[in-house]
């Protein structure tokens, strides 16, 4: 049952998102992609930094 639900959920398409990107110029789409990549990298960095700070606190106690 779960496999069927998962396959149905993976076929869901956000038509509004597609429409938004189709209205953008190629340069705007590249800029949106660059912004998304930048945000992902910032979140990864923040997560690693937080994890390192927590491990330092555990070692010092």
Steps between C-alpha positions, in 0.01 A plus 500: 500500500780746588678437171187590307459823698865590450482449125183708481660781702811505281282578198357820649598805297479860617355659187524846652875457547541382142299796374711739706824364355365502145419870538860571601775578254791254480713746698236526772479120522877477536491766771225310684711184479810682626300640792370153590852356490628784718226439757572125506871564555427750779269251673759222473766726645275609787407139575865390508592796717218425744596133514864589572399739778282233661781244490738753659251558782467126563878453509553785746250365755 
